[in-house]
Amino acid sequence: MKNCTPQKHLVIVGGGFAGLNLAQHLINDKKFRITLIATNNYNYFPPLLYQVATSFLDPSSISAPFRKLFRRSRVHFRYAEVMSVDTDLHLLYLNNGLINYDFLVFAAGSKVNFYGNEHFLDHAVPMKTIDDALRMRNIMEKAVINTDPAERRKLLTTVIAGGGPTGVEVAGMLAEMRNTFCRGIILN
Ligand SMILES: Cc1cc2nc3c(=O)[nH]c(=O)nc-3n(C[C@H](O)[C@H](O)[C@H](O)COP(=O)(O)OP(=O)(O)OC[C@H]3O[C@@H](n4cnc5c(N)ncnc54)[C@H](O)[C@@H]3O)c2cc1C
C-alpha cells in the first residue's frame, strides 16, 4: 500500500558545510520536501580560499554549483537572501519573494567581526568568501600593470590582521608567490 503521509516542507537556510551536509543527509528521506536557500548559488570550500586569493587555484577548483549538486534529486535550490522570519505563520521573507515551511533550519554561518571598526572595510579585504579572495587577487593584478613603482609597491604591501590559520596561510602563500614567481616584478 502507498504511504499517503503528506510530506513536510523542510527549509534549510544556508548552503555551507552545515546546510549542504544536512540536505545531503536527508536527500532520500521521503518524509521531507527540501528547499535549500542561499545567497550564493554554489557551495565552496573555505579552507582553500587563500589559494584562490593568491592565484594558485581557480574559484571553480574549490566550488560546486548547487543546481549540479542537487540535479536529479528532490532538493530544490532557491537563490535568495532571507530577510526575516514570521515564526507564527511559518513564513520566510526573502529578497525575491516568500516561502513557507513546516520545519526551518538556520545554517547561515557567521560574519567577519571588525570589533566596531567597520570603516576598515574601506581599506581591508576580509577573507571569507570567493568574492573576497578574487578581490585580493585583483589588487595584485592591478599591481602587475601599474608602471609607477611607488604605487605598485603600495598595492603589493599587505598587512595581515589575524594570526590564525587563515592569516598564516595567506602570509605563507604571499611569501611563496614572491619567492617563486614574482621576484622580478615585485622587488624592483
Ligand atoms: C579562510 C577560511 C579558512 C577556514 N579553514 C578551515 C579549516 O581548515 N578547517 C575547518 O574545520 N574550518 C575552517 N574554516 C571554517 C569553516 O569554513 C566554517 O566553520 C564553515 O564554513 C561554517 O559552515 P556553515 O555552514 O556554518 O557556514 P558557511 O559555510 O559560512 O555558509 C553559510 C551559508 O549561509 C548562506 N547565508 C548566509 N546568510 C544568508 C541569508 N540571510 N539568507 C540566505 N542564505 C544565507 C550563505 O550563502 C552560505 O551558503 C575556515 C573558514 C575560512 C573563512
The ligand as an SDF file (V2000), in Angstrom:
LIG
                    3D

 53 58  0  0  0  0  0  0  0  0999 V2000
   39.5070   31.2440    5.0510 C   0  0  0  0  0  0  0  0  0  0  0  0
   38.8730   30.1980    5.9180 C   0  0  0  0  0  0  0  0  0  0  0  0
   39.5720   29.0260    6.2050 C   0  0  0  0  0  0  0  0  0  0  0  0
   38.9790   28.0310    7.0020 C   0  0  0  0  0  0  0  0  0  0  0  0
   39.6750   26.8820    7.2490 N   0  0  0  0  0  0  0  0  0  0  0  0
   39.0920   25.8880    7.9740 C   0  0  0  0  0  0  0  0  0  0  0  0
   39.7540   24.6450    8.1940 C   0  0  0  0  0  0  0  0  0  0  0  0
   40.8820   24.4450    7.7350 O   0  0  0  0  0  0  0  0  0  0  0  0
   39.1020   23.7010    8.9080 N   0  0  0  0  0  0  0  0  0  0  0  0
   37.8390   23.8930    9.4080 C   0  0  0  0  0  0  0  0  0  0  0  0
   37.2810   22.9960   10.0480 O   0  0  0  0  0  0  0  0  0  0  0  0
   37.1950   25.0650    9.2350 N   0  0  0  0  0  0  0  0  0  0  0  0
   37.7810   26.0640    8.5220 C   0  0  0  0  0  0  0  0  0  0  0  0
   37.1320   27.2450    8.3330 N   0  0  0  0  0  0  0  0  0  0  0  0
   35.8460   27.4450    8.9670 C   0  0  0  0  0  0  0  0  0  0  0  0
   34.7340   26.7930    8.1680 C   0  0  0  0  0  0  0  0  0  0  0  0
   34.8160   27.1920    6.8180 O   0  0  0  0  0  0  0  0  0  0  0  0
   33.4270   27.2540    8.7800 C   0  0  0  0  0  0  0  0  0  0  0  0
   33.3660   26.8190   10.1030 O   0  0  0  0  0  0  0  0  0  0  0  0
   32.2640   26.6590    7.9920 C   0  0  0  0  0  0  0  0  0  0  0  0
   32.3050   27.1310    6.6550 O   0  0  0  0  0  0  0  0  0  0  0  0
   30.9720   27.0730    8.6540 C   0  0  0  0  0  0  0  0  0  0  0  0
   29.9540   26.4190    7.9420 O   0  0  0  0  0  0  0  0  0  0  0  0
   28.4780   26.9680    7.9570 P   0  0  0  0  0  0  0  0  0  0  0  0
   27.6900   26.0300    7.0990 O   0  0  0  0  0  0  0  0  0  0  0  0
   28.0590   27.1840    9.3630 O   0  0  0  0  0  0  0  0  0  0  0  0
   28.5350   28.4260    7.3010 O   0  0  0  0  0  0  0  0  0  0  0  0
   29.0990   28.9230    5.9050 P   0  0  0  0  0  0  0  0  0  0  0  0
   29.9980   27.9260    5.2580 O   0  0  0  0  0  0  0  0  0  0  0  0
   29.6040   30.2960    6.1560 O   0  0  0  0  0  0  0  0  0  0  0  0
   27.7870   29.0250    4.9890 O   0  0  0  0  0  0  0  0  0  0  0  0
   26.8020   29.9730    5.2600 C   0  0  0  0  0  0  0  0  0  0  0  0
   25.7330   29.8330    4.1820 C   0  0  0  0  0  0  0  0  0  0  0  0
   24.6220   30.6230    4.5650 O   0  0  0  0  0  0  0  0  0  0  0  0
   24.1860   31.3990    3.4610 C   0  0  0  0  0  0  0  0  0  0  0  0
   23.5580   32.6020    4.0080 N   0  0  0  0  0  0  0  0  0  0  0  0
   24.0720   33.4940    4.8830 C   0  0  0  0  0  0  0  0  0  0  0  0
   23.1570   34.4340    5.1850 N   0  0  0  0  0  0  0  0  0  0  0  0
   22.0470   34.1140    4.4730 C   0  0  0  0  0  0  0  0  0  0  0  0
   20.7580   34.7130    4.3450 C   0  0  0  0  0  0  0  0  0  0  0  0
   20.4040   35.8240    5.0080 N   0  0  0  0  0  0  0  0  0  0  0  0
   19.8780   34.1550    3.5060 N   0  0  0  0  0  0  0  0  0  0  0  0
   20.1800   33.0080    2.8200 C   0  0  0  0  0  0  0  0  0  0  0  0
   21.3830   32.4060    2.9220 N   0  0  0  0  0  0  0  0  0  0  0  0
   22.2850   32.9560    3.7280 C   0  0  0  0  0  0  0  0  0  0  0  0
   25.4340   31.6530    2.6290 C   0  0  0  0  0  0  0  0  0  0  0  0
   25.0910   31.9300    1.2790 O   0  0  0  0  0  0  0  0  0  0  0  0
   26.1400   30.3030    2.7870 C   0  0  0  0  0  0  0  0  0  0  0  0
   25.6270   29.4120    1.8190 O   0  0  0  0  0  0  0  0  0  0  0  0
   37.6860   28.2420    7.5450 C   0  0  0  0  0  0  0  0  0  0  0  0
   36.9840   29.4180    7.2600 C   0  0  0  0  0  0  0  0  0  0  0  0
   37.5740   30.3850    6.4500 C   0  0  0  0  0  0  0  0  0  0  0  0
   36.7970   31.6570    6.1290 C   0  0  0  0  0  0  0  0  0  0  0  0
  1  2  1  0
  2  3  1  0
  2 52  2  0
  3  4  2  0
  4  5  1  0
  4 50  1  0
  5  6  2  0
  6  7  1  0
  6 13  1  0
  7  8  2  0
  7  9  1  0
  9 10  1  0
 10 11  2  0
 10 12  1  0
 12 13  2  0
 13 14  1  0
 14 15  1  0
 14 50  1  0
 15 16  1  0
 16 17  1  0
 16 18  1  0
 18 19  1  0
 18 20  1  0
 20 21  1  0
 20 22  1  0
 22 23  1  0
 23 24  1  0
 24 25  2  0
 24 26  1  0
 24 27  1  0
 27 28  1  0
 28 29  2  0
 28 30  1  0
 28 31  1  0
 31 32  1  0
 32 33  1  0
 33 34  1  0
 33 48  1  0
 34 35  1  0
 35 36  1  0
 35 46  1  0
 36 37  1  0
 36 45  1  0
 37 38  2  0
 38 39  1  0
 39 40  1  0
 39 45  2  0
 40 41  1  0
 40 42  2  0
 42 43  1  0
 43 44  2  0
 44 45  1  0
 46 47  1  0
 46 48  1  0
 48 49  1  0
 50 51  2  0
 51 52  1  0
 52 53  1  0
M  END
$$$$
